[in-house]
Amino acid sequence: MTINLSNEFKTARQNFLNAVQNNESQDVQNELYSQMINELFEEAKAQAKTEAEGVINMPTADQKLNAEQRKFFNEINKEVGYKEEKLLPQETIDRIFEDLTTAHPLLEALGLKNAGLRMKFLKAETKGKAVWGKIFGEIKGQLDAAFSDEEAIQNKLTAFVVIPKDLVDFGPAWVESFVRAQIDEAFAVALEAAFLSGDGNDKPVGLNRQVQEGVSVSMGKYPEKEAKGELTFKDSKTTVLEFTKMYAFHSRTEKTSTKPSRSVAVTGNLVLVVNPTDAWVINAQHTTLNANGVYVTALPFNTQIIESEAQAPGKVLSFVKGRYDAYIGGGITVRKFDQTLALEDMDLYTAKQFAYGKAKDDNAAAVWTLKVEGHTPLEALEESL
């Protein structure tokens, strides 16, 4: 079930993202997040009822679920107790993860991985060089990998799921899709915001945060990166020079007291994250009409642009694919709170998962100021009105 997002939900989502970008208090963020979920619920509820009451063959849809899924969503009101946390069926979790990475290009580009529940993973840094030689000849080069066993900080990510009591009458397939749709959208918004600008305090360390050796972390919060420069897209020559500076910065790892700087393969792996309102301005700056009368849009060096509502207007974030660790941990536990709601004819559930995110070093990502002549960032435009 794909939710057609209403304007009310989009407004609530933007209010939540603005609070994240402006470092509002956690209480303010929680309140706006709840408002966003409420709008999502209303849209999902109306849509699910319309579809379920139509010509949909519910028995056929139910048959697509396996026995575990059918049992869980058939008995969700009975099986998920008030004090009990129960794991969603694995097949449903797999579909949620698939939807997260296919419907949200940023999460796919970050290489979001579904790790084990304990969030324990290996990080590797390769060194050495490969040398050409004769087949079966002497080994002239050696590639070593230094592995470190890292226990990730488990940052809890919680989404609210609301199920109308009469929705269970539509069959387990509809309950499953309704639950999955709400978790998909809620988790995607929260993950994008955290992976881009999370301060590391009970949430992932975002790409726009300083992670260099010896960085000063205050009360669990990592400081924001300062802009490395400006992107003006003034003309083709200027654009190439600006991108050359960007690629040069990302082409080497950070030098630390224990590790020397080494080269990084950035060709075809550099991503620019922009706010959707800025994307059109950037595209306009590098769109040309070719000899065949066709408009062609292309950035230097085959750079990829990804739009995200969670990216602050007027700023561009660049990162190298494979140089940010983005994980969500294990299964999704669901807990029912049927005794705490004042809402009529519906049950509230919380869906909980663990997330981890942090750049491999400070050179993995950078922030740039967008300064295109004649363009006023949306944020500044709204303040002037």
C-alpha positions as CSV (number, residue, x, y, z in Angstrom):
1,M,0.0,0.0,0.0
2,T,1.5,3.3,-1.1
3,I,0.2,6.3,0.8
4,N,-0.7,9.4,-1.3
5,L,0.7,12.1,1.0
6,S,-1.6,15.0,1.7
7,N,-0.6,18.6,1.9
8,E,-1.4,18.6,5.6
9,F,1.1,15.8,6.1
10,K,3.8,17.5,4.0
11,T,3.4,20.7,6.0
12,A,3.7,18.7,9.3
13,R,6.7,16.9,7.9
14,Q,8.4,20.2,7.0
15,N,7.7,21.6,10.4
16,F,9.4,18.6,12.0
17,L,12.4,18.8,9.7
18,N,12.7,22.6,10.3
19,A,12.9,21.9,14.1
20,V,15.6,19.3,13.5
21,Q,17.6,21.7,11.3
22,N,17.2,24.6,13.7
23,N,18.3,22.4,16.7
24,E,15.0,22.9,18.5
25,S,14.6,21.2,21.9
26,Q,13.9,17.5,22.0
27,D,10.4,18.2,23.4
28,V,9.6,20.5,20.4
29,Q,10.9,17.9,18.0
30,N,8.8,15.1,19.7
31,E,5.7,17.2,19.5
32,L,6.1,18.1,15.8
33,Y,7.0,14.5,15.1
34,S,3.7,13.3,16.7
35,Q,1.8,15.9,14.7
36,M,3.4,14.5,11.5
37,I,2.5,10.9,12.4
38,N,-1.1,12.0,13.2
39,E,-1.5,13.5,9.8
40,L,0.1,10.4,8.2
41,F,-2.3,8.2,10.2
42,E,-5.4,10.1,9.0
43,E,-4.3,9.8,5.4
44,A,-3.4,6.2,5.6
45,K,-6.6,5.3,7.4
46,A,-8.9,7.0,4.8
47,Q,-6.9,5.4,2.0
48,A,-6.9,1.9,3.5
49,K,-10.6,2.0,4.1
50,T,-11.4,3.2,0.6
51,E,-9.3,0.5,-1.0
52,A,-10.4,-2.3,1.3
53,E,-14.1,-1.4,0.8
54,G,-13.7,-1.4,-3.0
55,V,-13.2,-4.3,-5.4
56,I,-10.0,-5.6,-3.8
57,N,-9.9,-9.3,-3.4
58,M,-8.9,-9.6,0.2
59,P,-8.6,-13.4,0.4
60,T,-6.1,-13.2,-2.5
61,A,-4.1,-10.5,-0.7
62,D,-4.1,-12.5,2.5
63,Q,-2.7,-15.5,0.7
64,K,0.4,-13.6,-0.2
65,L,1.3,-13.5,3.5
66,N,3.0,-16.5,5.0
67,A,1.6,-18.3,8.0
68,E,3.5,-16.3,10.5
69,Q,2.4,-12.9,9.0
70,R,-1.2,-14.0,8.8
71,K,-1.2,-15.1,12.5
72,F,0.5,-11.9,13.7
73,F,-1.8,-9.5,11.9
74,N,-4.9,-11.6,12.5
75,E,-4.3,-11.6,16.2
76,I,-2.5,-8.3,16.6
77,N,-5.1,-7.0,19.1
78,K,-4.7,-10.2,21.3
79,E,-1.1,-11.2,20.7
80,V,0.6,-7.8,21.3
81,G,0.0,-7.3,25.0
82,Y,0.1,-4.0,26.9
83,K,3.4,-4.8,28.6
84,E,4.9,-7.1,25.9
85,E,7.1,-6.2,23.1
86,K,6.7,-8.5,20.1
87,L,8.9,-8.7,17.0
88,L,7.3,-8.0,13.6
89,P,7.4,-11.0,11.2
90,Q,10.8,-11.0,9.3
91,E,9.1,-10.9,5.9
92,T,7.4,-7.6,6.9
93,I,10.6,-6.2,8.2
94,D,12.4,-7.1,4.9
95,R,9.7,-5.3,2.9
96,I,10.0,-2.2,5.1
97,F,13.8,-2.2,4.6
98,E,13.4,-2.7,0.9
99,D,10.9,0.2,0.7
100,L,13.2,2.4,2.7
101,T,16.1,1.9,0.3
102,T,14.2,1.9,-3.0
103,A,11.8,4.8,-2.3
104,H,14.3,7.0,-0.7
105,P,17.5,7.6,-2.9
106,L,19.5,9.2,-0.1
107,L,19.2,6.1,2.1
108,E,20.2,3.9,-0.9
109,A,23.2,6.2,-1.7
110,L,24.3,6.0,1.9
111,G,24.4,2.2,1.7
112,L,21.9,1.7,4.5
113,K,22.4,-1.8,5.9
114,N,20.2,-3.9,8.1
115,A,22.6,-5.2,10.7
116,G,22.2,-7.7,13.6
117,L,20.2,-6.7,16.6
118,R,23.4,-6.0,18.7
119,M,24.6,-3.6,16.0
120,K,28.1,-5.2,16.0
121,F,30.0,-4.9,12.8
122,L,33.5,-4.9,11.4
123,K,35.2,-1.8,9.9
124,A,38.1,-2.3,7.6
125,E,40.8,0.0,6.3
126,T,42.9,-1.4,3.4
127,K,46.5,-0.6,2.9
128,G,49.3,-1.7,0.6
129,K,49.2,-1.8,-3.2
130,A,48.5,-4.3,-6.0
131,V,51.3,-4.9,-8.5
132,W,51.0,-6.5,-12.0
133,G,53.0,-9.6,-12.6
134,K,53.1,-12.9,-14.4
135,I,50.3,-15.5,-13.7
136,F,51.6,-17.9,-11.0
137,G,54.6,-15.6,-10.6
138,E,56.0,-14.1,-7.5
139,I,53.6,-12.1,-5.3
140,K,54.9,-8.6,-5.7
141,G,52.3,-6.7,-3.8
142,Q,50.2,-7.4,-0.8
143,L,46.9,-6.0,0.3
144,D,46.4,-5.9,4.1
145,A,43.2,-5.1,5.8
146,A,43.2,-3.7,9.3
147,F,39.9,-4.8,10.9
148,S,38.4,-3.2,14.0
149,D,35.5,-4.7,15.9
150,E,33.1,-1.9,16.8
151,E,30.1,-2.0,19.1
152,A,27.8,0.6,17.8
153,I,25.9,2.9,20.0
154,Q,22.3,1.8,19.8
155,N,20.2,4.9,19.1
156,K,16.5,4.0,19.5
157,L,14.2,5.1,16.7
158,T,10.5,5.0,17.6
159,A,7.5,5.4,15.3
160,F,3.9,5.6,16.4
161,V,1.5,3.2,14.6
162,V,-2.3,3.7,15.0
163,I,-4.8,1.0,13.9
164,P,-8.5,1.6,13.8
165,K,-10.3,-1.2,15.5
166,D,-12.6,-1.8,12.5
167,L,-9.5,-2.1,10.2
168,V,-8.9,-5.6,11.5
169,D,-12.1,-6.7,9.9
170,F,-10.5,-6.1,6.5
171,G,-8.1,-9.0,6.9
172,P,-4.5,-9.5,7.9
173,A,-3.1,-8.3,4.5
174,W,-4.6,-4.9,5.0
175,V,-3.5,-4.6,8.6
176,E,0.1,-5.6,7.5
177,S,0.2,-3.1,4.7
178,F,-1.3,-0.3,6.8
179,V,1.3,-0.9,9.6
180,R,4.1,-1.2,7.1
181,A,3.1,2.0,5.3
182,Q,3.1,4.1,8.5
183,I,6.5,2.7,9.6
184,D,8.0,3.2,6.2
185,E,7.2,6.9,6.0
186,A,7.9,7.7,9.7
187,F,11.3,5.9,9.8
188,A,12.4,7.4,6.4
189,V,11.8,10.9,7.6
190,A,13.6,10.4,10.9
191,L,16.5,8.5,9.3
192,E,17.2,11.0,6.6
193,A,17.1,13.9,9.2
194,A,19.4,12.0,11.5
195,F,21.9,10.8,8.9
196,L,22.2,14.3,7.4
197,S,22.3,16.4,10.6
198,G,22.0,14.3,13.7
199,D,24.1,15.7,16.5
200,G,25.1,12.2,17.9
201,N,23.2,12.8,21.2
202,D,20.9,9.7,21.3
203,K,20.8,9.7,17.5
204,P,23.3,9.1,14.7
205,V,26.1,11.5,13.9
206,G,25.0,13.2,10.8
207,L,27.1,14.0,7.7
208,N,27.2,17.7,8.5
209,R,29.0,17.0,11.8
210,Q,32.7,17.2,12.6
211,V,34.2,13.8,13.3
212,Q,37.9,14.6,13.0
213,E,40.4,13.2,15.4
214,G,40.2,15.1,18.7
215,V,36.9,16.8,17.9
216,S,35.4,18.4,21.0
217,V,32.1,16.6,21.8
218,S,29.9,18.5,24.3
219,M,27.2,16.7,26.2
220,G,27.3,14.0,23.5
221,K,26.8,16.4,20.7
222,Y,29.2,16.7,17.8
223,P,29.7,20.3,16.4
224,E,28.5,21.2,12.9
225,K,30.9,21.5,10.0
226,E,31.7,25.0,8.6
227,A,31.2,25.5,4.9
228,K,34.3,24.5,2.9
229,G,33.4,27.1,0.2
230,E,30.7,28.3,-2.2
231,L,29.0,26.8,-5.2
232,T,28.0,29.5,-7.6
233,F,27.6,27.6,-10.9
234,K,28.4,31.0,-12.5
235,D,29.5,29.5,-15.8
236,S,30.9,26.2,-17.1
237,K,34.6,27.1,-16.3
238,T,33.7,28.3,-12.8
239,T,31.6,25.2,-12.2
240,V,34.4,22.9,-13.2
241,L,36.8,24.8,-10.9
242,E,34.4,24.6,-8.0
243,F,33.8,20.9,-8.5
244,T,37.6,20.3,-8.8
245,K,38.1,21.8,-5.4
246,M,35.3,19.6,-4.0
247,Y,36.7,16.4,-5.5
248,A,40.2,17.2,-4.4
249,F,39.0,17.6,-0.8
250,H,37.2,14.2,-0.8
251,S,40.0,12.4,-2.7
252,R,42.0,11.6,0.4
253,T,41.2,10.3,3.9
254,E,41.8,12.4,7.0
255,K,45.3,12.2,8.3
256,T,45.4,11.1,12.0
257,S,48.0,10.5,14.6
258,T,47.9,6.7,13.8
259,K,46.9,6.6,10.1
260,P,48.5,8.5,7.2
261,S,46.2,10.0,4.5
262,R,45.4,7.8,1.6
263,S,43.7,8.1,-1.8
264,V,40.0,7.6,-2.2
265,A,38.2,6.6,-5.4
266,V,35.7,9.5,-5.8
267,T,35.0,9.3,-9.5
268,G,31.4,8.3,-9.9
269,N,31.0,8.1,-6.2
270,L,30.4,11.7,-5.1
271,V,26.9,12.7,-4.2
272,L,25.4,16.2,-3.6
273,V,22.4,16.4,-1.3
274,V,20.2,19.4,-1.9
275,N,16.9,20.7,-0.7
276,P,14.2,20.2,-3.4
277,T,13.7,24.0,-3.7
278,D,17.4,24.5,-4.5
279,A,17.5,21.5,-6.9
280,W,15.7,23.4,-9.7
281,V,18.1,26.3,-9.4
282,I,21.1,24.0,-9.7
283,N,19.6,22.1,-12.6
284,A,18.9,25.3,-14.4
285,Q,22.5,26.4,-14.1
286,H,23.9,23.3,-15.9
287,T,21.1,22.6,-18.4
288,T,21.9,23.3,-22.1
289,L,20.2,22.9,-25.5
290,N,22.3,20.6,-27.7
291,A,22.5,20.6,-31.5
292,N,19.5,18.3,-31.8
293,G,17.2,20.7,-30.0
294,V,17.2,18.6,-26.8
295,Y,17.8,20.0,-23.3
296,V,20.6,18.1,-21.6
297,T,21.3,18.3,-17.9
298,A,24.8,17.2,-16.7
299,L,27.1,18.1,-13.9
300,P,30.9,17.8,-14.1
301,F,32.5,14.4,-13.4
302,N,29.2,12.5,-13.4
303,T,28.2,13.9,-10.0
304,Q,24.9,12.6,-8.6
305,I,22.3,15.0,-7.1
306,I,19.9,13.7,-4.5
307,E,17.0,15.8,-3.2
308,S,16.0,15.6,0.4
309,E,13.4,17.5,2.4
310,A,15.8,17.0,5.4
311,Q,18.6,19.0,3.8
312,A,18.7,22.7,4.9
313,P,17.9,25.2,2.1
314,G,20.8,27.3,0.8
315,K,23.4,24.6,1.7
316,V,24.7,21.7,-0.3
317,L,26.1,18.6,1.4
318,S,28.6,16.4,-0.5
319,F,29.7,12.9,0.5
320,V,31.5,9.9,-0.9
321,K,29.5,6.7,-1.3
322,G,30.8,3.9,1.0
323,R,32.4,6.4,3.5
324,Y,29.5,6.7,5.9
325,D,28.4,3.8,8.1
326,A,24.6,3.7,8.1
327,Y,22.9,0.9,9.9
328,I,19.5,-0.1,11.3
329,G,19.5,-2.9,13.8
330,G,17.7,-6.1,13.6
331,G,14.0,-6.5,13.9
332,I,11.2,-4.1,14.7
333,T,9.5,-4.6,18.0
334,V,5.9,-3.6,18.5
335,R,4.2,-2.7,21.8
336,K,0.5,-2.0,22.2
337,F,-0.8,0.9,24.4
338,D,-4.6,0.3,24.2
339,Q,-5.1,1.7,27.8
340,T,-3.5,5.1,27.2
341,L,-5.4,6.5,24.3
342,A,-8.3,8.9,24.5
343,L,-9.0,8.3,20.8
344,E,-12.1,6.5,19.8
345,D,-12.1,3.1,18.2
346,M,-8.4,2.8,17.6
347,D,-5.3,1.3,19.2
348,L,-1.9,2.9,19.5
349,Y,1.3,0.9,18.9
350,T,4.9,1.9,19.1
351,A,7.4,0.4,16.6
352,K,11.0,0.5,17.7
353,Q,14.2,-0.1,15.9
354,F,17.9,0.9,16.4
355,A,19.9,3.1,14.2
356,Y,23.6,4.0,13.9
357,G,25.3,6.5,11.6
358,K,28.8,8.1,11.5
359,A,31.2,9.1,8.8
360,K,34.5,7.1,8.6
361,D,36.5,10.4,8.9
362,D,36.0,14.1,8.5
363,N,36.9,14.1,4.8
364,A,34.0,11.8,3.9
365,A,31.5,14.7,3.8
366,A,31.5,18.5,3.5
367,V,29.1,21.4,3.6
368,W,29.0,24.1,0.9
369,T,27.1,27.4,0.7
370,L,24.9,27.7,-2.4
371,K,25.3,31.2,-3.8
372,V,23.7,31.3,-7.2
373,E,23.2,34.8,-8.6
374,G,19.6,35.9,-8.4
375,H,18.5,33.0,-6.2
376,T,17.2,33.5,-2.7
377,P,17.1,30.4,-0.6
378,L,13.6,29.4,0.6
379,E,14.6,29.9,4.2
380,A,15.7,33.5,3.7
381,L,12.7,34.2,1.5
382,E,10.2,33.1,4.1
383,E,11.9,35.2,6.7
384,S,11.6,38.3,4.5
385,L,7.8,37.8,3.9
